[in-house]
Amino acid sequence: MTLSVRVPQELSARVPVEQRGPGLERDAVRMLVSRGAEVAHHTFTELPRLLRAGDLLVVNTSATLAAAVDGWSGHTRVVVHFSTRGDDGRWAVELREPDGRGTTRARAGGPAGRVVCLPGGVWLVLEEPLSKGSERLWWARVSGAGVPGLLREYGRPVRYAYTERDQPLSVYQTVFALPSADGTGSAEMPSAARPFTARMVAELASRGVQFAPVTLHTGVASAEAHEPPYPERFAVPEASARLINAARAGGGRVVAVGTTAVRAVESAVGTDGAVRARAGWTDLVVTPERGVRVVDGLLTGLHEPQASHLLMLEAVAGRVAIERGYEAALQGRYLWHEFGDVHLVLP
């Protein structure tokens, strides 16, 4: 699926909504709602009225890491984005170069053997590309006590050029975020859940909407054109699997909060259509041909229409709903990216 969508620069959300005016909280964003070809305009605070008792929200508990660290490759300044920790202790990293405005631009990652000096006397060595045909992400070995400690002391959140300024890490944590025991997490915020507040969660629960926590640690999203999603670490706990199966059996709708939640839960579906506890790595790419087996609806942000993202949205909602939704979002001047507005797709 392709969409000829050009997002005007002024529609990029440059700061979080709570910094745009006095008295605003995270939930003060707009929400486009799609039901098939029908589109309606709402605010996020109306979400409890759009869901019903017995519905279930699948939420990602992955915490956002301060994944960007300054370094040197020889005499050249670089910024290292730590993306994903491998089972062998290596990290998938992306090397970027400073753009002079506090953000970064793409650069070549290799060659193998390149040494990058990091703060605190730490260094990393690039070993091999993460995937064949792409030089963007490399597996690297890092010296010293460990990457989580390095990120806590010297890291900052990954930031892209459309944002106005650096933000504290707390701005990038969702209300569902839980720190993992091994210090891993997401290189970029699972941003669909950002508008949720504790008050919103309490109101939804009081109305009979349930929550099924899952975990998927998402890597950096600055993918090259036509680059497929790479494997990510995920976990669907036994209790959440039971909640999802019970909601489906009882006629409730399973609504994923973010494409990361879709990927996690759809990776835990058996051939019989039941969800079971599962943890490890998923390389699942949700496409219209594969379809979705569990997810009925999706709450997602508005992002640049990358191929893999659009394919997942089409698998959940259908082509017409996505085309109409993007058209309405542009006409309605919704705000894009992780600090922007959201899109709720319901059956």
Secondary structure, 3 states (H helix, E strand, C coil): CCCCCCCCHHHECCCCHHHCCCCCCCCCCEEEEEECCEEEEEEHHHHHHHCCCCCEEEEECECECCCEEEEEECCEEEEEEEEEECCCCCEEEEEEEECCCCCEEECCCCCCCCEEECHHHCEEEEEEECCCCCCCEEEEEECCCCHHHHHHHHCECCCCCCCCCCCCHHHHCCCCCECCCCCCCECCCCHHHCCCCHHHHHHHHHCCCEEEEEEECCCCCCCCCCCCCCCEEEEECHHHHHHHHHHHHCCCCEEEECHHHHHHHHCCECCCCCECCEEEEECCCCCCCCCCCCCCEEEEECCCCCHHHHHHHHHHHCHHHHHHHHHHHHHCCCCECCCCCEEEEEC
